[in-house]
Amino acid sequence: MISPVKSTFAKIICFKISILLLIFALPHLSFSQSATNANQPVFNHAALCAQNLKKTAGFYSTVLQLQTIHNPFNDTLHVWFKIGDGLALHVIQGSCPETVHNIGIHLCFSVPSLETFIKHLEDLNIKYGNWTGEPKKVTLRADGVKQIYFQDPDGFWIEVNDAK
């Protein structure tokens, strides 16, 4: 017959071994679960067609104050801008199709102060408005985020909001 002390000691040892096995196995279990997404695509860049590359690139540099980054093509047909960590906007000179762009298809950028950004737009005489197109009006989303919309020289819509 096993004494109660030996039985308690055996239970403690089994418990500690179980904890150690769990500690060592957990990272491998979570890795095997994320391995199913190992080849999931991640967003890298957006590309826009520009009728006049100099004008459109100037817009993104001046109005949105985006930083240009290295263009590996080293040509006069592309300008690349940084739009986030590891994210880029490629503006490409081309024969862009004449089209009316839908506001529902847009790029979106967030700023710490929408009011300060609106003043910047007004200083540059850039027309902006809310989702429904009312000039100089701000849309207030249900979650409290304020947003405005305007177009680049090629008619692409841009949203700027104050989402945190």
VEXMI-722288 format. One record per atom (N, C-alpha, C): residue in one letter; atom name; x, y, z. Coordinates in Angstrom, 1 decimal. Atoms other than C-alpha are relative to their C-alpha. Example, Ala and Ser with C-alpha at 12.3 -4.5 7.8 and 13.67 -1.06 7.14 Angstrom:
// VEXMI-722288
['A', 'N', [0.9, -1.2, 0.0]] ['A', 'CA', [12.3, -4.5, 7.8]] ['A', 'C', [0.9, 1.2, 0.0]] ['S', 'N', [-0.9, -1.1, 0.0]] ['S', 'CA', [13.7, -1.1, 7.1]] ['S', 'C', [-0.8, 1.1, 0.8]] 
//
This chain:
// VEXMI-722288
['M', 'N', [0.8, -1.2, 0.0]] ['M', 'CA', [0.0, 0.0, 0.0]] ['M', 'C', [0.9, 1.2, 0.0]] ['I', 'N', [-0.8, -1.2, 0.1]] ['I', 'CA', [1.3, 3.5, -0.9]] ['I', 'C', [-0.5, 1.0, 1.1]] ['S', 'N', [0.3, -1.0, -1.0]] ['S', 'CA', [1.5, 6.0, 1.9]] ['S', 'C', [-0.6, 1.3, -0.6]] ['P', 'N', [0.6, -1.2, 0.5]] ['P', 'CA', [-0.5, 9.2, 1.6]] ['P', 'C', [1.1, 1.1, -0.3]] ['V', 'N', [-1.1, -0.9, 0.3]] ['V', 'CA', [2.8, 11.2, 1.6]] ['V', 'C', [0.5, -0.3, -1.3]] ['K', 'N', [-0.6, 0.4, 1.3]] ['K', 'CA', [4.2, 9.2, -1.3]] ['K', 'C', [-1.1, 0.3, -1.1]] ['S', 'N', [1.1, -0.3, 0.9]] ['S', 'CA', [0.8, 9.6, -3.1]] ['S', 'C', [0.0, 1.5, -0.4]] ['T', 'N', [0.0, -1.5, 0.1]] ['T', 'CA', [0.8, 13.4, -2.6]] ['T', 'C', [1.2, 0.4, -0.8]] ['F', 'N', [-1.2, -0.3, 0.7]] ['F', 'CA', [4.4, 13.6, -3.7]] ['F', 'C', [0.0, -0.4, -1.5]] ['A', 'N', [0.1, 0.4, 1.4]] ['A', 'CA', [3.7, 11.6, -6.9]] ['A', 'C', [-0.9, 0.9, -0.8]] ['K', 'N', [0.9, -0.9, 0.7]] ['K', 'CA', [0.8, 13.8, -7.7]] ['K', 'C', [0.6, 1.4, -0.3]] ['I', 'N', [-0.7, -1.2, 0.2]] ['I', 'CA', [2.9, 16.9, -7.3]] ['I', 'C', [1.0, -0.1, -1.2]] ['I', 'N', [-0.9, 0.2, 1.1]] ['I', 'CA', [5.6, 15.5, -9.6]] ['I', 'C', [-0.7, -0.1, -1.3]] ['C', 'N', [0.8, 0.1, 1.2]] ['C', 'CA', [3.0, 14.5, -12.2]] ['C', 'C', [-0.5, 1.4, -0.5]] ['F', 'N', [0.5, -1.3, 0.3]] ['F', 'CA', [1.6, 18.0, -12.0]] ['F', 'C', [1.1, 0.9, -0.6]] ['K', 'N', [-1.2, -0.8, 0.4]] ['K', 'CA', [5.0, 19.7, -12.4]] ['K', 'C', [0.4, -0.5, -1.4]] ['I', 'N', [-0.4, 0.5, 1.3]] ['I', 'CA', [5.9, 17.4, -15.4]] ['I', 'C', [-1.1, 0.5, -1.0]] ['S', 'N', [1.1, -0.5, 0.9]] ['S', 'CA', [2.5, 18.3, -17.0]] ['S', 'C', [0.2, 1.4, -0.4]] ['I', 'N', [-0.2, -1.4, 0.2]] ['I', 'CA', [3.2, 22.0, -16.6]] ['I', 'C', [1.2, 0.2, -0.9]] ['L', 'N', [-1.2, -0.1, 0.9]] ['L', 'CA', [6.7, 21.6, -18.1]] ['L', 'C', [-0.3, -0.4, -1.4]] ['L', 'N', [0.4, 0.4, 1.3]] ['L', 'CA', [5.3, 19.7, -21.0]] ['L', 'C', [-0.8, 1.0, -0.8]] ['L', 'N', [0.8, -1.0, 0.6]] ['L', 'CA', [2.7, 22.3, -21.6]] ['L', 'C', [0.8, 1.3, -0.4]] ['I', 'N', [-0.8, -1.1, 0.3]] ['I', 'CA', [5.2, 25.1, -21.4]] ['I', 'C', [0.8, -0.2, -1.3]] ['F', 'N', [-0.9, 0.2, 1.2]] ['F', 'CA', [7.5, 23.5, -24.0]] ['F', 'C', [-0.9, -0.3, -1.2]] ['A', 'N', [0.8, 0.3, 1.1]] ['A', 'CA', [4.6, 22.3, -26.2]] ['A', 'C', [-0.8, 1.1, -0.6]] ['L', 'N', [0.8, -1.1, 0.5]] ['L', 'CA', [2.6, 25.5, -26.4]] ['L', 'C', [0.5, 0.8, -1.2]] ['P', 'N', [-0.5, -0.7, 1.2]] ['P', 'CA', [4.9, 27.4, -28.7]] ['P', 'C', [-0.1, -0.8, -1.3]] ['H', 'N', [0.0, 0.8, 1.2]] ['H', 'CA', [5.0, 24.5, -31.1]] ['H', 'C', [-1.5, -0.2, -0.5]] ['L', 'N', [1.4, 0.1, 0.4]] ['L', 'CA', [1.2, 24.1, -31.0]] ['L', 'C', [-0.5, 1.3, -0.7]] ['S', 'N', [0.5, -1.3, 0.6]] ['S', 'CA', [0.6, 27.8, -31.7]] ['S', 'C', [0.7, 0.2, -1.4]] ['F', 'N', [-0.7, -0.1, 1.3]] ['F', 'CA', [3.3, 27.7, -34.5]] ['F', 'C', [-0.7, -0.8, -1.1]] ['S', 'N', [0.7, 0.8, 1.0]] ['S', 'CA', [1.5, 24.8, -36.2]] ['S', 'C', [-1.3, 0.6, -0.4]] ['Q', 'N', [1.2, -0.6, 0.4]] ['Q', 'CA', [-1.7, 26.7, -36.1]] ['Q', 'C', [0.2, 1.2, -0.9]] ['S', 'N', [-0.3, -1.1, 0.8]] ['S', 'CA', [-0.2, 29.8, -37.6]] ['S', 'C', [0.7, -0.4, -1.3]] ['A', 'N', [-0.6, 0.4, 1.2]] ['A', 'CA', [1.7, 27.8, -40.2]] ['A', 'C', [-1.0, -0.2, -1.1]] ['T', 'N', [0.9, 0.1, 1.1]] ['T', 'CA', [-1.5, 27.3, -42.1]] ['T', 'C', [-0.2, 1.4, -0.7]] ['N', 'N', [0.1, -1.3, 0.6]] ['N', 'CA', [-1.4, 31.1, -42.8]] ['N', 'C', [1.4, 0.5, -0.4]] ['A', 'N', [-1.3, -0.4, 0.3]] ['A', 'CA', [2.3, 31.2, -43.5]] ['A', 'C', [0.2, 0.6, -1.4]] ['N', 'N', [-0.1, -0.6, 1.4]] ['N', 'CA', [1.7, 32.1, -47.2]] ['N', 'C', [-1.1, 0.9, -0.3]] ['Q', 'N', [1.1, -1.0, 0.2]] ['Q', 'CA', [-1.2, 34.5, -46.6]] ['Q', 'C', [0.6, 1.3, -0.6]] ['P', 'N', [-0.5, -1.3, 0.5]] ['P', 'CA', [-0.7, 37.6, -48.8]] ['P', 'C', [-0.2, 1.1, 1.0]] ['V', 'N', [0.1, -1.3, -0.8]] ['V', 'CA', [-0.1, 40.9, -47.0]] ['V', 'C', [0.1, 1.2, -0.9]] ['F', 'N', [0.1, -1.2, 0.8]] ['F', 'CA', [-0.7, 44.3, -48.4]] ['F', 'C', [1.4, 0.6, -0.2]] ['N', 'N', [-1.3, -0.5, 0.3]] ['N', 'CA', [2.4, 45.8, -50.1]] ['N', 'C', [-0.1, 1.4, -0.5]] ['H', 'N', [0.1, -1.4, 0.6]] ['H', 'CA', [1.4, 48.8, -52.3]] ['H', 'C', [-1.3, 0.1, -0.7]] ['A', 'N', [1.1, -0.3, 0.9]] ['A', 'CA', [-1.3, 50.5, -54.2]] ['A', 'C', [0.7, 0.8, -1.2]] ['A', 'N', [-0.6, -0.7, 1.1]] ['A', 'CA', [-0.6, 51.9, -57.7]] ['A', 'C', [-1.1, 0.8, -0.7]] ['L', 'N', [1.0, -0.9, 0.6]] ['L', 'CA', [-2.4, 54.8, -59.4]] ['L', 'C', [0.6, 0.5, -1.4]] ['C', 'N', [-0.4, -0.5, 1.4]] ['C', 'CA', [-2.2, 55.9, -63.1]] ['C', 'C', [-0.1, 1.5, 0.1]] ['A', 'N', [-0.1, -1.4, 0.1]] ['A', 'CA', [-1.2, 59.5, -63.7]] ['A', 'C', [0.1, 0.5, -1.4]] ['Q', 'N', [-0.2, -0.6, 1.3]] ['Q', 'CA', [-1.8, 61.5, -66.8]] ['Q', 'C', [1.2, 0.9, -0.1]] ['N', 'N', [-1.1, -0.9, -0.1]] ['N', 'CA', [0.8, 64.0, -65.7]] ['N', 'C', [0.8, -0.3, 1.3]] ['L', 'N', [-0.7, 0.5, -1.2]] ['L', 'CA', [3.3, 62.4, -63.4]] ['L', 'C', [0.5, 1.1, 0.9]] ['K', 'N', [-0.6, -1.1, -0.8]] ['K', 'CA', [5.0, 65.6, -62.3]] ['K', 'C', [-1.1, 0.7, 0.8]] ['K', 'N', [1.1, -0.6, -0.7]] ['K', 'CA', [1.6, 67.2, -61.4]] ['K', 'C', [-0.5, -0.9, 1.1]] ['T', 'N', [0.5, 1.0, -1.0]] ['T', 'CA', [0.3, 64.1, -59.6]] ['T', 'C', [0.9, -0.3, 1.1]] ['A', 'N', [-1.0, 0.2, -1.1]] ['A', 'CA', [3.5, 63.4, -57.7]] ['A', 'C', [0.1, 1.2, 0.9]] ['G', 'N', [0.0, -1.3, -0.8]] ['G', 'CA', [3.6, 67.1, -56.7]] ['G', 'C', [-1.1, 0.1, 1.0]] ['F', 'N', [1.2, 0.0, -0.9]] ['F', 'CA', [0.1, 66.7, -55.3]] ['F', 'C', [0.2, -0.9, 1.2]] ['Y', 'N', [-0.2, 0.9, -1.1]] ['Y', 'CA', [1.0, 63.7, -53.2]] ['Y', 'C', [1.1, 0.5, 1.0]] ['S', 'N', [-1.1, -0.5, -0.8]] ['S', 'CA', [4.2, 65.4, -52.0]] ['S', 'C', [-0.5, 1.2, 0.8]] ['T', 'N', [0.4, -1.3, -0.6]] ['T', 'CA', [2.6, 68.8, -51.2]] ['T', 'C', [-1.3, -0.2, 0.8]] ['V', 'N', [1.3, 0.1, -0.6]] ['V', 'CA', [-1.0, 68.0, -50.3]] ['V', 'C', [0.0, -1.0, 1.2]] ['L', 'N', [0.0, 1.1, -1.1]] ['L', 'CA', [-0.6, 64.7, -48.4]] ['L', 'C', [1.4, -0.1, 0.7]] ['Q', 'N', [-1.3, -0.1, -0.7]] ['Q', 'CA', [3.1, 65.5, -47.5]] ['Q', 'C', [0.6, -1.4, 0.1]] ['L', 'N', [-0.6, 1.4, 0.0]] ['L', 'CA', [4.1, 61.9, -48.4]] ['L', 'C', [1.5, 0.1, -0.4]] ['Q', 'N', [-1.4, 0.0, 0.3]] ['Q', 'CA', [7.8, 61.1, -48.5]] ['Q', 'C', [0.3, -0.9, -1.2]] ['T', 'N', [-0.4, 0.9, 1.2]] ['T', 'CA', [9.3, 59.8, -51.8]] ['T', 'C', [1.0, -1.0, 0.5]] ['I', 'N', [-0.9, 1.1, -0.4]] ['I', 'CA', [11.1, 56.5, -51.5]] ['I', 'C', [0.7, -0.5, -1.3]] ['H', 'N', [-0.8, 0.5, 1.1]] ['H', 'CA', [13.6, 54.7, -53.8]] ['H', 'C', [-0.9, -0.7, -1.0]] ['N', 'N', [0.6, 0.6, 1.1]] ['N', 'CA', [12.2, 53.8, -57.2]] ['N', 'C', [1.0, -0.9, -0.7]] ['P', 'N', [-1.0, 0.9, 0.6]] ['P', 'CA', [14.0, 50.7, -58.4]] ['P', 'C', [0.1, 0.0, -1.5]] ['F', 'N', [0.0, -0.1, 1.5]] ['F', 'CA', [13.1, 51.4, -62.0]] ['F', 'C', [1.0, 1.1, -0.4]] ['N', 'N', [-0.8, -1.1, 0.3]] ['N', 'CA', [15.2, 54.6, -61.9]] ['N', 'C', [-0.4, 0.6, -1.3]] ['D', 'N', [0.5, -0.6, 1.2]] ['D', 'CA', [13.1, 56.1, -64.6]] ['D', 'C', [-0.9, 1.2, 0.3]] ['T', 'N', [0.9, -1.2, -0.2]] ['T', 'CA', [10.8, 59.1, -65.2]] ['T', 'C', [-1.5, -0.4, -0.1]] ['L', 'N', [1.4, 0.4, 0.1]] ['L', 'CA', [7.6, 57.0, -65.3]] ['L', 'C', [-0.6, -0.4, 1.3]] ['H', 'N', [0.5, 0.4, -1.3]] ['H', 'CA', [7.3, 56.1, -61.7]] ['H', 'C', [0.5, 0.9, 1.1]] ['V', 'N', [-0.4, -0.6, -1.3]] ['V', 'CA', [7.3, 57.9, -58.3]] ['V', 'C', [-0.6, -0.8, 1.1]] ['W', 'N', [0.4, 0.9, -1.1]] ['W', 'CA', [7.1, 55.8, -55.2]] ['W', 'C', [-0.1, 0.9, 1.3]] ['F', 'N', [0.2, -0.7, -1.3]] ['F', 'CA', [5.8, 57.2, -51.8]] ['F', 'C', [-0.2, -1.0, 1.1]] ['K', 'N', [0.2, 0.8, -1.2]] ['K', 'CA', [6.0, 55.8, -48.3]] ['K', 'C', [-1.4, 0.3, 0.5]] ['I', 'N', [1.4, -0.3, -0.6]] ['I', 'CA', [2.4, 55.4, -46.9]] ['I', 'C', [-0.1, -0.8, 1.3]] ['G', 'N', [0.0, 0.7, -1.2]] ['G', 'CA', [3.3, 53.3, -43.9]] ['G', 'C', [1.2, -0.9, 0.1]] ['D', 'N', [-1.1, 0.9, -0.2]] ['D', 'CA', [5.8, 50.8, -42.5]] ['D', 'C', [-0.1, -1.1, -1.0]] ['G', 'N', [0.0, 1.1, 1.0]] ['G', 'CA', [6.7, 48.6, -45.5]] ['G', 'C', [-1.1, 0.2, -1.1]] ['L', 'N', [1.1, -0.2, 0.9]] ['L', 'CA', [3.8, 50.1, -47.5]] ['L', 'C', [0.3, 1.2, -1.0]] ['A', 'N', [-0.4, -1.0, 1.0]] ['A', 'CA', [4.1, 52.2, -50.7]] ['A', 'C', [-1.2, 0.3, -0.9]] ['L', 'N', [0.9, -0.5, 1.1]] ['L', 'CA', [2.0, 54.2, -53.2]] ['L', 'C', [0.8, 0.2, -1.2]] ['H', 'N', [-0.7, -0.2, 1.3]] ['H', 'CA', [3.2, 53.9, -56.8]] ['H', 'C', [-0.8, 0.8, -0.9]] ['V', 'N', [0.7, -0.8, 1.0]] ['V', 'CA', [2.2, 56.7, -59.1]] ['V', 'C', [0.8, -0.2, -1.3]] ['I', 'N', [-0.6, 0.5, 1.3]] ['I', 'CA', [2.8, 55.6, -62.7]] ['I', 'C', [-0.6, 0.9, -1.1]] ['Q', 'N', [0.3, -0.8, 1.2]] ['Q', 'CA', [2.8, 57.9, -65.8]] ['Q', 'C', [-0.6, -1.0, -1.0]] ['G', 'N', [0.6, 0.9, 1.0]] ['G', 'CA', [0.4, 56.4, -68.4]] ['G', 'C', [-1.1, 0.7, -0.7]] ['S', 'N', [1.2, -0.4, 0.7]] ['S', 'CA', [-2.5, 56.8, -70.7]] ['S', 'C', [-1.2, -0.5, 0.8]] ['C', 'N', [1.1, 0.4, -0.9]] ['C', 'CA', [-5.1, 56.6, -68.0]] ['C', 'C', [-1.3, 0.1, -0.7]] ['P', 'N', [1.3, 0.0, 0.6]] ['P', 'CA', [-8.6, 55.8, -69.1]] ['P', 'C', [-0.8, 1.2, 0.6]] ['E', 'N', [0.9, -1.1, -0.4]] ['E', 'CA', [-11.0, 58.8, -68.9]] ['E', 'C', [-1.2, -0.7, 0.8]] ['T', 'N', [1.0, 0.6, -0.8]] ['T', 'CA', [-13.4, 57.8, -66.1]] ['T', 'C', [-0.4, 0.9, 1.1]] ['V', 'N', [0.4, -0.7, -1.2]] ['V', 'CA', [-15.5, 59.2, -63.3]] ['V', 'C', [0.2, -1.0, 1.1]] ['H', 'N', [-0.3, 0.9, -1.1]] ['H', 'CA', [-14.2, 57.8, -60.1]] ['H', 'C', [-1.1, 0.1, 1.1]] ['N', 'N', [1.1, 0.1, -1.0]] ['N', 'CA', [-16.7, 56.6, -57.5]] ['N', 'C', [0.7, 0.3, 1.4]] ['I', 'N', [-0.5, -0.3, -1.3]] ['I', 'CA', [-16.1, 58.0, -54.0]] ['I', 'C', [0.2, -1.3, 0.9]] ['G', 'N', [-0.1, 1.2, -0.8]] ['G', 'CA', [-16.6, 54.5, -52.6]] ['G', 'C', [1.3, -0.8, -0.2]] ['I', 'N', [-1.3, 0.6, 0.3]] ['I', 'CA', [-13.3, 53.5, -54.2]] ['I', 'C', [1.0, 1.1, 0.3]] ['H', 'N', [-0.9, -1.1, -0.4]] ['H', 'CA', [-10.7, 55.6, -52.4]] ['H', 'C', [1.2, -0.5, 0.8]] ['L', 'N', [-1.1, 0.2, -0.9]] ['L', 'CA', [-7.4, 55.7, -50.6]] ['L', 'C', [-0.3, 0.7, 1.3]] ['C', 'N', [0.3, -0.7, -1.2]] ['C', 'CA', [-7.6, 56.6, -46.9]] ['C', 'C', [1.3, 0.2, 0.8]] ['F', 'N', [-1.1, -0.4, -0.9]] ['F', 'CA', [-5.1, 58.3, -44.6]] ['F', 'C', [-0.5, 0.5, 1.3]] ['S', 'N', [0.4, -0.6, -1.3]] ['S', 'CA', [-5.4, 59.2, -40.9]] ['S', 'C', [1.0, 1.0, 0.4]] ['V', 'N', [-0.9, -1.1, -0.5]] ['V', 'CA', [-4.0, 62.3, -39.3]] ['V', 'C', [-0.4, 0.2, 1.5]] ['P', 'N', [0.3, -0.3, -1.4]] ['P', 'CA', [-3.7, 63.3, -35.6]] ['P', 'C', [-1.1, 1.0, 0.2]] ['S', 'N', [0.9, -1.1, -0.1]] ['S', 'CA', [-5.7, 66.5, -36.2]] ['S', 'C', [-0.7, 0.2, -1.3]] ['L', 'N', [0.7, -0.3, 1.3]] ['L', 'CA', [-8.3, 66.7, -39.0]] ['L', 'C', [-0.1, 1.5, -0.2]] ['E', 'N', [0.1, -1.5, 0.1]] ['E', 'CA', [-8.8, 70.4, -38.2]] ['E', 'C', [1.2, 0.6, -0.6]] ['T', 'N', [-1.3, -0.5, 0.5]] ['T', 'CA', [-5.1, 71.1, -38.8]] ['T', 'C', [0.2, -0.4, -1.5]] ['F', 'N', [-0.1, 0.4, 1.4]] ['F', 'CA', [-5.2, 69.1, -42.0]] ['F', 'C', [-0.9, 0.8, -0.9]] ['I', 'N', [1.0, -0.8, 0.7]] ['I', 'CA', [-8.3, 70.9, -43.2]] ['I', 'C', [0.6, 1.4, -0.3]] ['K', 'N', [-0.6, -1.3, 0.2]] ['K', 'CA', [-6.5, 74.2, -42.7]] ['K', 'C', [1.1, 0.0, -1.1]] ['H', 'N', [-1.0, 0.3, 1.1]] ['H', 'CA', [-3.6, 72.8, -44.8]] ['H', 'C', [-0.6, 0.0, -1.4]] ['L', 'N', [0.7, 0.1, 1.3]] ['L', 'CA', [-6.0, 72.0, -47.6]] ['L', 'C', [-0.5, 1.4, -0.4]] ['E', 'N', [0.5, -1.3, 0.3]] ['E', 'CA', [-7.6, 75.4, -47.4]] ['E', 'C', [1.1, 1.0, -0.4]] ['D', 'N', [-1.2, -0.8, 0.4]] ['D', 'CA', [-4.2, 77.1, -47.5]] ['D', 'C', [0.4, -0.3, -1.5]] ['L', 'N', [-0.3, 0.5, 1.4]] ['L', 'CA', [-3.6, 75.1, -50.8]] ['L', 'C', [-1.1, 0.2, -1.0]] ['N', 'N', [1.2, -0.1, 0.8]] ['N', 'CA', [-7.1, 75.9, -52.1]] ['N', 'C', [-0.4, -1.4, -0.6]] ['I', 'N', [0.5, 1.3, 0.4]] ['I', 'CA', [-7.9, 72.2, -52.3]] ['I', 'C', [-1.4, -0.2, 0.5]] ['K', 'N', [1.4, 0.2, -0.3]] ['K', 'CA', [-11.6, 71.5, -52.5]] ['K', 'C', [-0.2, -1.4, 0.8]] ['Y', 'N', [0.3, 1.2, -0.7]] ['Y', 'CA', [-12.9, 68.9, -50.0]] ['Y', 'C', [-1.5, 0.1, 0.5]] ['G', 'N', [1.4, 0.0, -0.5]] ['G', 'CA', [-16.2, 67.8, -48.6]] ['G', 'C', [-0.3, -1.3, 0.8]] ['N', 'N', [0.4, 1.3, -0.7]] ['N', 'CA', [-18.1, 65.0, -46.8]] ['N', 'C', [-0.4, -1.1, -1.0]] ['W', 'N', [0.3, 1.2, 0.8]] ['W', 'CA', [-19.2, 61.6, -48.1]] ['W', 'C', [-1.1, 0.3, -1.1]] ['T', 'N', [1.0, -0.3, 0.9]] ['T', 'CA', [-22.3, 63.1, -49.8]] ['T', 'C', [0.4, 1.1, -1.0]] ['G', 'N', [-0.4, -1.0, 0.9]] ['G', 'CA', [-20.3, 65.8, -51.6]] ['G', 'C', [-0.2, 1.4, 0.4]] ['E', 'N', [0.2, -1.4, -0.5]] ['E', 'CA', [-21.2, 68.8, -49.5]] ['E', 'C', [1.3, 0.7, 0.2]] ['P', 'N', [-1.3, -0.6, -0.2]] ['P', 'CA', [-18.3, 71.2, -49.8]] ['P', 'C', [0.3, 0.5, 1.4]] ['K', 'N', [-0.5, -0.5, -1.3]] ['K', 'CA', [-16.3, 72.0, -46.7]] ['K', 'C', [-0.7, -0.5, 1.2]] ['K', 'N', [0.7, 0.7, -1.1]] ['K', 'CA', [-18.3, 69.6, -44.6]] ['K', 'C', [0.7, -1.2, 0.4]] ['V', 'N', [-0.7, 1.2, -0.5]] ['V', 'CA', [-17.0, 66.8, -42.4]] ['V', 'C', [-1.1, -1.1, 0.3]] ['T', 'N', [0.8, 1.1, -0.4]] ['T', 'CA', [-18.6, 63.4, -42.1]] ['T', 'C', [0.4, -0.5, 1.4]] ['L', 'N', [-0.2, 0.6, -1.3]] ['L', 'CA', [-19.0, 62.0, -38.6]] ['L', 'C', [-0.5, -1.4, 0.0]] ['R', 'N', [0.4, 1.4, 0.0]] ['R', 'CA', [-18.9, 58.2, -38.5]] ['R', 'C', [-0.7, -0.4, 1.3]] ['A', 'N', [0.7, 0.5, -1.2]] ['A', 'CA', [-21.0, 56.2, -36.0]] ['A', 'C', [1.0, -0.2, 1.2]] ['D', 'N', [-1.0, 0.2, -1.1]] ['D', 'CA', [-17.8, 55.5, -34.1]] ['D', 'C', [0.7, 1.2, 0.5]] ['G', 'N', [-0.6, -1.3, -0.4]] ['G', 'CA', [-16.9, 59.2, -33.7]] ['G', 'C', [1.1, 0.5, -0.8]] ['V', 'N', [-1.1, -0.4, 0.9]] ['V', 'CA', [-14.3, 59.3, -36.4]] ['V', 'C', [-0.5, 1.1, -1.0]] ['K', 'N', [0.4, -1.0, 1.0]] ['K', 'CA', [-14.4, 62.5, -38.5]] ['K', 'C', [0.8, -0.3, -1.3]] ['Q', 'N', [-0.6, 0.3, 1.3]] ['Q', 'CA', [-13.6, 62.2, -42.2]] ['Q', 'C', [-0.4, 1.0, -1.1]] ['I', 'N', [0.3, -0.8, 1.2]] ['I', 'CA', [-13.3, 64.3, -45.4]] ['I', 'C', [0.5, -0.7, -1.2]] ['Y', 'N', [-0.4, 0.6, 1.3]] ['Y', 'CA', [-12.9, 63.5, -49.1]] ['Y', 'C', [0.4, 1.1, -0.9]] ['F', 'N', [-0.4, -0.8, 1.1]] ['F', 'CA', [-11.1, 65.1, -52.0]] ['F', 'C', [0.6, -0.8, -1.1]] ['Q', 'N', [-0.5, 0.8, 1.1]] ['Q', 'CA', [-9.7, 64.1, -55.3]] ['Q', 'C', [1.4, 0.5, -0.4]] ['D', 'N', [-1.3, -0.3, 0.6]] ['D', 'CA', [-6.2, 64.0, -56.8]] ['D', 'C', [-0.1, 0.6, -1.4]] ['P', 'N', [0.1, -0.6, 1.4]] ['P', 'CA', [-5.4, 65.6, -60.2]] ['P', 'C', [-0.6, -1.0, -1.0]] ['D', 'N', [0.6, 1.0, 0.9]] ['D', 'CA', [-6.5, 62.3, -61.9]] ['D', 'C', [-1.4, -0.4, 0.4]] ['G', 'N', [1.4, 0.3, -0.4]] ['G', 'CA', [-9.8, 62.2, -60.1]] ['G', 'C', [-0.1, -1.1, 1.0]] ['F', 'N', [0.1, 1.1, -1.0]] ['F', 'CA', [-8.9, 59.4, -57.6]] ['F', 'C', [-0.4, 0.7, 1.3]] ['W', 'N', [0.4, -0.5, -1.3]] ['W', 'CA', [-10.7, 59.9, -54.3]] ['W', 'C', [0.9, -0.3, 1.1]] ['I', 'N', [-0.9, 0.2, -1.2]] ['I', 'CA', [-8.8, 60.3, -51.0]] ['I', 'C', [-0.9, 0.4, 1.2]] ['E', 'N', [0.6, -0.3, -1.2]] ['E', 'CA', [-10.3, 60.1, -47.6]] ['E', 'C', [1.1, 0.3, 1.0]] ['V', 'N', [-0.9, -0.3, -1.1]] ['V', 'CA', [-8.5, 61.7, -44.6]] ['V', 'C', [-0.9, 0.0, 1.2]] ['N', 'N', [0.8, 0.0, -1.3]] ['N', 'CA', [-9.8, 61.0, -41.1]] ['N', 'C', [0.9, 0.1, 1.2]] ['D', 'N', [-0.7, -0.1, -1.2]] ['D', 'CA', [-8.8, 61.3, -37.5]] ['D', 'C', [0.0, -1.3, 0.8]] ['A', 'N', [0.0, 1.3, -0.7]] ['A', 'CA', [-9.0, 57.6, -36.6]] ['A', 'C', [1.3, -0.2, 0.8]] ['K', 'N', [-1.2, 0.3, -0.8]] ['K', 'CA', [-6.6, 56.6, -33.8]] ['K', 'C', [0.5, -1.4, -0.2]] 
//
